[in-house]
Amino acid sequence: MESLKVISEIYHNNSVRDRRNLRSSIEKQRLQLADSVLNDIDDFKHNLDDLSSELDAMLTSCETINSKLQASKSRMEKIVMETNLNQSRRYVLDEYANARRKVIAEAFINALTVGWNSGSGFEPVATKPMELQSHDPLRYAGDMLAWLHQASASEREYFKSLTSDKVEIELMHDCLNNITNGLAYPLQLHLEQLLVTEHSAVLLYKINNILQFYSSVIMNLLGEKCTVYATLSELQSLSWNLFISALQQETLNLLSESEFPRHDFMPSTSALEACRLLEAILTCQDMSYAAPDVRQTKCEQIVEVVVKPLLEHFETMAGRFGEVALPPSRKTSATTVSPAPPPPPSAGQSVWSTEAQVYLLNCLNSVYASLSRLEFTGVQIAEISQRLEDLLSSLTAEQTQHVLFRTNLCGLWVALQRGHDPQVNGPLSIRADLPEAGVSEPEVQNAIAAFNAFLASPDSLDLPELQSIAYPRPRNTIRKRVADQLHTAYTTIYAALTDPANGYESIEFALKTPQEVAELILNA
């Protein structure tokens, strides 16, 4: 029935032709079916080939993963072994550090109380204990820090001899920190006791420098995380604060004494002692191991602590010149109010007396000399230089006024400074509207004669106070500036006197030219 059913699908008509073609139709149908089966088998074969390739690739990947897992397993086993070995080594190093810490702590106590061997070991020998030097704070601190340095260097060498050269730096620092950890407390205890009982600023500064030096050395040996280095850093900070406090106290104690200015216009004894204190500090060993910015900050702080009270003290003392009677040799001749000085000084007259200005000039020069020996004092030196310049300008103006007044040229100079035009105001020699005396021809003749006498001996009209200027440089500066101002004033006066319109006819023979005056006073 199934066969007939299949034949009925291809055999539709029962004709002679169809019956003849039935066999060929069945064979064609069979061939088509075989081709279809063959195509399906080919597709199946291709799929099987693809599956085989993928399985081969998966096998290769699995083999690669397996080899990597084996390598990872080997490495992990090696890491575990190394970890166990490192733990064992660290345990050994910890035990070694504990043993050495006990030895080195006992050795330090023995060095303080019994004595110590300056060689390679720590065995107590018949040497002087460091506490015998406790009366000398600087040596006492230096001995303790030197012992610490030697012990740390020795322990570092011992550690390197027990380990390979490839040992980790961190591991070495940890071990050395454990070894030297026992020294931190006794060292801090003794040095703090030394610092808080010391009141000398100079000694505290020297101890601070020693601590600064050994802090850098210990940091290079044991590392920044070492307990001993942290202790030394704290002690260094403490010593600096105590030094600043002691310096402030010593400076205030020196300058708080009430005394009158010296008659030679030099700094007071207390001010000189404060300057010597500053010089003693500045001549100590420098902070060469500190960074430049740290050194600058510390130097500026030192100078500020001493210089600011000194300047205030100088001004206070200068204000007392009106309260104390100077010896007759220091008193200047009574003069009337001097007219305005000739240029170049453009600033107003100083509020200080001549004696006070000379005193301030000497004092500021002494401080300037001290500051010039120290680095990073540019700000303070600039401030003092400006004050010195103001004093020099003021003293120059006063000396110029004094010479013009004593030679009776003040009236003529003031009249010319206020402005005079012979075409408008008439001859200067007969002007009656001038409040100043000294412009008439006889007065001018006497003034020129007095000025010529001054040119013969320029030092004869110096203010007595200027002789007390203790430093050659400001004294020469004032002399040169006064000569410049007098030459400028005389040039103006000479032009007015030689102008026929001003009516000075009989004094030309006594006049010196400005060039002659320059040779006499500028080259003196």
Beta strands, then each sheet from edge to edge (+ up, - down):
end
